[in-house]
Amino acid sequence: MSQTAGAEGFLEPDWSAPLDVDGLLARMPQDSTVRGVFFQNAVEQVKRKLGRDPFQREYYKLLSYSSAELVRVLRQAAQTLFPELPLRQGLRRLGQTVFPALRETAAGTFLFSVAGKSVRSAFKLTSRAYELFSSHGRAEVGAVEDNVVYIELRRIWTFPDCYHVGIFEGALVSYETRGRVEVRRLSDCDVDLRIEVD
């Protein structure tokens, strides 16, 4: 069983805690890339609200783009969509819209068809999903208990303790399953998640 198992050290994130985006950008590897589906989703959310595209760049779902660029796009999108919320909470809300977009890609449709209607089965596919949609980071399913799944995110530079928490929360909603996500933060890019499924 992975070291991730056990509830010790896992907490709900402090959504009002400050977020040093410029410091994160300075520390992240320049060769880290992610797929365009994350950009597309953020841009579409903003276009819906504003009726225009403030980013003025076209992103393609399965092409790779700089993680640093995604950090900037996500920050701008979260601040535009949720100006009344702390940035972490805005990023979380934005992340909650991602899973349906991932599932609509050809790769996501094929991958998640294996899970059927079970969110726990979908979470077991997390490692493969991160391989498909991120070049630099990885995710591993640490342990699966009766109603809890532990996931280790490593070298994920795009706000793993808020944006990616939202992605997993969005998956719960997509599967019409109640649950909650707790985080054990190890660094800017390394977190363990404890996902409790009701």
N, C-alpha and C positions, 0 to 999 in steps of 0.2 A: 504494500500500500504506500502511496506517495506521502512525502512529508507534508503535503498540503492538507491531508485529512485531519479532522478535528476542528472544533469551532474557535480555538484559542487565537486571539489576535485579530479576528475578523470583526469589522465594524461597518455600520452604514457610513458612507463618506460624509464629511462635513461640507455640505453643498455651498456654504457661504465663505469657505476658506479662500484666501487670495490665491491666484494662479499666475505664476511668473512665466508668461508665454515667451517673452524675449530671452529669458534665461534658458528655457527649454530649447528654443531654436539654436542658441549658441552651443548647446551641449550635444545635439543630435548628430549622428553620422550623416554626411552629405550624400552618401550613396543609398540611403534608405528610400525605398519607393513603395507605393501602394497603387491599387487599381483605380481607374477613373470612375468606377461606380460610386465611390464615396464622394467624389467631387460632384458628380452629376446629381446625386441625391440632395446635397446641400444647396447647389445652385437652383435646382427645381423648387425647393421649399421657399427660397428667397424670391424667385421670380413670381411664384404664386402670390406672395404677400405684396410685393412692390409693383407687380405688373411690368417689370423690366429686369434686365440682367446687368447688375452692377459689376460683375466679374469680367465680362467681355472676353471670355475665352471658352472655346468649345472643348469639352472633355469626352472621351470615348470610354465606355464602360470597362473594357478589358485591356486597355492600354495602361502602361505604368507611368506614374508621375511622381515627382518628388514628395516625400513625406513632409518636408518643411513647407512646401507650397500648400499641402492639405491642411497643415496646422493653421496657416494664415487664413485660408478659405473658411475653415470651421470657426475660427474666432470671429471673423466678420459676419458669417451667417448666424451664429448664435446671438451676437449682439444685435443684429438686425431683427431677427425673429422674436427674441425674448429680451427686449431692452430693460424690462422691469426686474429681471432676475439676475442673481449673481452669475458670472460667466460659467462656473462649473455646472450650475443647474441648467443654464441654457444649452451647454454642450450635451448634458445628459438627455435633455428633451430632444435635441437634434439627433442624437444617437438612437433614440427610440423609434425613429422613422426609417432606419437603415435596413433592418432585417428583411422587410418585404421587398425592398429594392434588390437586395442580394439574391433573394429567392427567385426573382423574375429574370435574372440573367440565365443564359443557357447552361453555364457551369453550375450555378446555384440550383436551378430546376432539377438537373440530373442528380446533384449531390443530395439535396434534401428530400428527393422522392424516396430515397432509401429509408428515411425516418418515418414515413407514413404520417400518422396523426399524433405521434408521441414527441413531446418537447424534450423528454429525457434522451430519446434516441437521437434527436437533432443535436443536443449538446454533446453527445458522444462523437459527433462528426466535426467538432470544433477544430481539431488539429488540421484536418484536411481543408476545411474552409479557410483557415488562415494561410495555409500554403497556397491556395488558389488566389487570394486577394491581397497578399502582402509579401514583399520580397525579403524584407530584413528581419521581421519578427517571427515569432512562432508561438503556438498555443498547444498546451498539452492537457488532456483530461487527467487530473491527478488521481481522483478516486470517485466512485459512484456508489452512494449508499441508498437506502430505501427511498428517501425523499430529498436527498442532497447530492449535488454534483459539485466537485471541486475542479477548478480550471486554473492553470498556470499560464499567464501571459508574460512573455519575455521579449525584450527589445521592441516593444510596441510603443512608438514615440508619439502617437496621435491621441494623447489624453486617455491612457488606459483606465484611470480611476474615476472617470466621469463619462466621457463620450462612449467608451467601450462598455461601461456598465449599462448605459442606455441601450446599446445594441442588444445585450442579453435580455434586458427588460422588454424590449420590443419583440424579441422572439417569444417570450412568455405570452405577451398579448396576442401575437399572431396565432399561437396554438391554443388560445382561449384558456390559458392556465394561470392560476393565481400563484404568486411566489414572490421572493425577494432576493436581492443580490447584496451581499456584504463583501467588503474588500479588506485585504491585508496588503498595504502598500510597502514595497521594498525599495523602490527608487522611482525616478521620473518615468521609466519605461518598463518596469517590472512590477507586476502585481499578481496576487493570488485572489481568485474569486470563489466565494462560497454561495452557490445558488440553491436556495431552498424552494422546493416545489410542493405546493399544497395538494 
